[in-house]
Amino acid sequence: MSKNTPQRRPYQVAETIKCWIVDRQLKPGDRLPSEAELMDTLQVSKGTVRESTRVLEAQGLVETRTGPGGGAFVREMSDAKAVSLLSNYLFFKDISIKDIYQIRLALEPELVASLAGNVVADDMIRLRESLHSYTNPAEDSETERQQHLDALHFHLMLAELAGGNQLLTFIIRFTIQVLTDLTIYNRLYEPVTYDFGQVGCRYHAKILDAIELGDAESAYNIMREHMLDAQRVMNHQEAQVRRGFLPELKT
């Protein structure tokens, strides 16, 4: 649909219902008005109301329940649903490692600086325990693949500790998911670099040390250095793949 093409009526009604939800400060679990009430209030047909409800269901903002006590209810969109919708938008875009790391370099050093001195002991223990899976060199491509994913999960764990800044958490979560997908789909863990996990593990341990000491400046600088080093490695992997370097993919 182009910018100049008017929205179909059900989509217009769906937008009106979303504004109605905000204006009335409805929360997840609150019931929407009945079909008859919506028809009367919005001056539309039953078919339009039902189709607009399906639009909101597809967007993850409404759920319908059947039977006694059923109807349409406000639903909080999950992080997974939001990431999925954004990923679909980017599906046909040519996203590169450079694009992803431009965002990571802007956000993740700031994130760890904000965490310095603000992570409780139990979370520190959990973060340090997560490093064990990529402490040793990868023996094969499958091990390296898992180490890539585990190392990315560490960054997601940090993002989830961002506290009240839910926007920052979501953007980092989404960026990491895009990088994860790119790594898997393009097999960027091949050819095996062997020490990729070990290098990441050392950076992560230093970042945790700085966070535990409350040293925001060191946490920032270490994360930035880590991002630049990881970008260099991933750029190399991406270039190898684009040149058709992988021998096991040749026929």
PEFEN-V369461 format. One record per backbone hydrogen bond with DSSP energy under -1.0 kcal/mol. CO is the residue of the C=O (numbers start at 1). NH is the residue of the N-H. E is the energy in kcal/mol with one decimal. If there is no record, write none. Layout:
# PEFEN-V369461
{{CO NH E} {CO NH E}}
This chain:
# PEFEN-V369461
{{2 5 -1.2} {8 12 -1.9} {9 13 -2.6} {10 14 -2.3} {11 15 -2.1} {12 16 -1.9} {13 17 -2.5} {14 18 -2.1} {15 19 -2.2} {16 20 -2.1} {17 21 -2.4} {18 22 -2.0} {19 23 -2.9} {20 24 -1.9} {21 26 -2.4} {22 25 -1.3} {27 30 -2.4} {30 74 -3.0} {34 38 -2.6} {35 39 -2.8} {36 40 -2.2} {37 41 -3.0} {38 42 -2.9} {39 43 -1.1} {39 44 -1.0} {45 49 -2.0} {46 50 -2.6} {47 51 -2.3} {48 52 -2.5} {49 53 -2.0} {50 54 -1.9} {51 55 -1.9} {52 56 -2.0} {53 57 -2.2} {54 58 -2.4} {55 59 -1.5} {56 61 -2.4} {57 60 -1.4} {61 75 -2.7} {63 73 -3.0} {65 71 -2.5} {67 70 -2.2} {71 65 -2.7} {72 32 -3.3} {73 63 -2.4} {74 29 -3.0} {78 82 -2.2} {79 83 -2.8} {80 84 -2.3} {81 85 -2.4} {82 86 -2.2} {83 87 -2.6} {84 88 -2.1} {85 89 -1.5} {86 90 -1.6} {90 93 -1.8} {93 95 -1.5} {96 100 -1.9} {97 101 -2.7} {98 102 -1.6} {99 103 -1.1} {100 104 -2.2} {101 105 -2.7} {103 107 -1.8} {104 108 -2.3} {107 111 -2.2} {108 112 -2.3} {109 113 -1.9} {110 114 -1.9} {111 115 -1.2} {112 116 -1.0} {115 118 -3.0} {120 124 -2.0} {121 125 -2.5} {122 126 -2.1} {123 127 -2.5} {124 128 -2.5} {125 129 -2.3} {126 130 -1.3} {128 131 -1.1} {129 132 -1.2} {131 134 -1.7} {132 135 -1.1} {140 144 -2.3} {141 145 -2.6} {142 146 -2.0} {143 147 -2.3} {144 148 -2.5} {145 149 -2.0} {146 150 -2.7} {147 151 -2.5} {148 152 -2.1} {149 153 -2.0} {150 154 -1.4} {151 155 -1.1} {152 156 -1.6} {153 157 -2.4} {154 158 -1.9} {155 159 -2.2} {156 160 -2.0} {158 161 -1.4} {159 162 -1.8} {162 165 -1.2} {164 166 -1.8} {165 169 -1.9} {166 170 -2.4} {167 171 -2.5} {168 172 -2.3} {169 173 -2.6} {170 174 -3.0} {171 175 -2.6} {172 176 -2.6} {173 177 -2.2} {174 178 -2.5} {175 179 -2.2} {176 180 -2.6} {177 181 -2.7} {178 182 -2.5} {179 183 -2.6} {180 184 -2.3} {181 185 -3.1} {182 186 -1.9} {183 188 -2.0} {187 190 -1.6} {193 195 -3.3} {194 138 -1.9} {195 199 -2.8} {196 200 -2.2} {197 201 -2.7} {198 202 -2.1} {199 203 -2.1} {200 204 -2.7} {201 205 -2.4} {202 206 -2.1} {203 207 -2.5} {204 208 -2.3} {205 209 -2.1} {206 210 -2.3} {207 211 -2.4} {208 212 -2.8} {209 213 -2.0} {210 215 -2.6} {211 117 -2.8} {214 216 -1.2} {215 219 -2.2} {216 220 -2.5} {217 221 -2.4} {218 222 -2.8} {219 223 -2.2} {220 224 -2.3} {221 225 -2.4} {222 226 -2.6} {223 227 -2.7} {224 228 -2.3} {225 229 -2.3} {226 230 -2.8} {227 231 -2.5} {228 232 -1.9} {229 233 -2.1} {230 234 -2.9} {231 235 -2.8} {232 236 -1.8} {233 237 -2.4} {234 238 -2.8} {235 239 -2.4} {236 240 -2.2} {237 241 -2.2} {238 242 -2.4} {239 243 -1.4} {240 245 -2.6} {241 244 -1.8} {246 249 -1.1} {247 250 -1.3}}
